Structure formats: structure tokens, C-alpha cells
Amino acid sequence: MGVTVTGINLDAEPSGTGCVECLRSGEWWFHLRRCAQCGHIGCCDSSPNQHASKHFHATGHPVISNFEPDEPWFYDYRTGAFFDGPSLRPPQCHPLDQPAPGPEGRVPRRWQTLLHE
């Protein structure tokens, strides 16, 4: 079993390369977030469906990390604070050839007008 410290499990593997729920429902995302406790990949709060936050509310898993290339940070839903954290199990981000927003072929025209602020 993985080591869990304050909502971070260093042994948790990412659930995939895209938002689990968006891929299942045929939706799209703006940016991706990774649950630091279980590895669930969900879409960010700017995305239409905000699955990363919904995962927190459903599970109580309090910490996410960014799942975008070259932007390492963590966020704690309990405190509303960003922080630097440990290296999680690879991969640290979605594949570099995967577009953001994504997935390719599902992003609508004028997607910018559909984002949450």
C-alpha cells in the first residue's frame, strides 16, 4: 500500500491521460488536474464540467496537482492554497502531443466562451 501523507499518496498512479469523466461522456476539458491521493485525472475549474473539484467533493481527497507540462504545483482544497509538493509517480503531465484544450476532435469552436472564470 502507498504512503499517504496529508492527502498525498506517492504511489498512486494517474488514472489516464485525460479527464476520466469527460472521456467517458464525450465531453472536453481546458486543463487537467491530478488527485494527489488516488491519481484521478479530472478537468480544471475553468473547464465546463469541473470534474477535479467534483472529485474532491465526492471523495474528500483534498490535494490536487497540475497535470499540464512545465507547470508543477499543488493545491489544497481545504486551505485554498497553492504549494510546492513532492514528485508524484510518473507521468507528471499528459502526453506532450495531447492538445490543451482537449481531447483533439472534441473541442468546440468558440470554446473560450464556454470557460468558467
C-alpha positions in Angstrom: 0.0 0.0 0.0 1.2 3.5 -0.8 2.4 6.1 1.7 -0.3 8.7 2.3 0.7 12.0 4.0 -1.7 14.9 4.3 -3.7 13.8 1.2 -0.7 12.9 -1.0 0.0 9.3 -1.9 3.4 9.0 -3.6 2.5 5.5 -5.0 -0.8 6.5 -6.7 -0.7 6.2 -10.5 -2.6 8.6 -12.7 -5.9 7.2 -13.9 -5.0 8.0 -17.5 -4.0 10.9 -19.8 -7.3 12.8 -19.8 -10.3 13.6 -17.7 -11.9 10.3 -16.8 -15.5 11.6 -16.8 -15.1 13.8 -20.0 -13.6 10.9 -21.9 -16.5 8.6 -20.8 -19.2 11.2 -21.7 -17.7 12.5 -24.9 -17.0 16.0 -23.4 -13.9 18.2 -23.5 -11.6 20.0 -21.0 -9.5 23.1 -20.8 -6.7 21.9 -18.4 -6.2 18.8 -16.3 -5.6 18.2 -12.6 -4.5 15.1 -10.8 -5.7 13.9 -7.4 -2.6 13.6 -5.3 -4.3 10.9 -3.2 -5.7 8.4 -5.7 -4.4 9.6 -9.1 -7.8 10.5 -10.6 -7.4 12.8 -13.6 -10.1 15.4 -13.8 -10.7 18.7 -15.6 -9.9 22.1 -14.0 -12.4 24.6 -12.6 -12.2 26.7 -15.8 -13.5 23.6 -17.8 -17.2 23.3 -18.4 -17.6 20.2 -16.1 -15.1 20.9 -13.3 -14.5 17.2 -12.6 -11.4 17.7 -10.4 -13.4 19.7 -7.9 -16.4 17.4 -8.1 -14.0 14.5 -7.3 -12.8 16.4 -4.2 -16.4 16.9 -3.1 -17.4 13.3 -3.7 -14.3 11.7 -2.1 -12.8 14.2 0.3 -9.4 13.8 -1.3 -8.0 17.3 -0.5 -5.0 17.9 -2.7 -4.6 18.1 -6.5 -1.5 18.7 -8.7 -1.4 20.3 -12.0 -1.3 17.7 -14.9 -0.1 20.2 -17.5 3.5 20.2 -18.8 6.1 22.6 -17.2 3.7 23.9 -14.5 4.4 21.9 -11.3 2.2 23.0 -8.4 -0.2 21.5 -5.9 -3.4 23.0 -4.5 -5.2 22.1 -1.2 -8.9 22.5 -1.3 -9.1 22.7 2.5 -7.0 25.8 2.7 -7.4 27.3 -0.8 -3.6 27.5 -1.0 -1.1 26.6 -3.8 2.2 25.0 -2.7 5.2 23.1 -3.9 5.0 19.4 -3.3 6.8 16.2 -3.8 7.4 14.4 -7.1 4.5 12.0 -7.7 4.7 8.8 -9.6 5.2 9.4 -13.4 3.8 10.6 -15.6 3.8 14.1 -14.2 1.6 15.5 -17.1 -0.5 14.5 -20.0 1.4 13.5 -23.2 3.2 16.4 -24.8 1.4 15.8 -28.1 -2.0 16.0 -26.5 -3.6 19.4 -27.0 -5.0 21.7 -24.4 -7.8 22.1 -24.5 -8.6 18.6 -25.4 -9.1 15.9 -26.4 -8.4 16.5 -30.0 -11.6 16.5 -32.1 -14.0 17.2 -29.2 -13.2 20.9 -28.5 -16.0 23.1 -29.9 -15.5 26.2 -31.9 -15.5 29.3 -29.7 -14.5 27.1 -26.7 -13.2 30.2 -24.9 -16.8 31.5 -24.4 -17.7 28.2 -22.6 -15.0 28.5 -19.9 -15.8 29.3 -16.3 -13.9 32.2 -14.7 
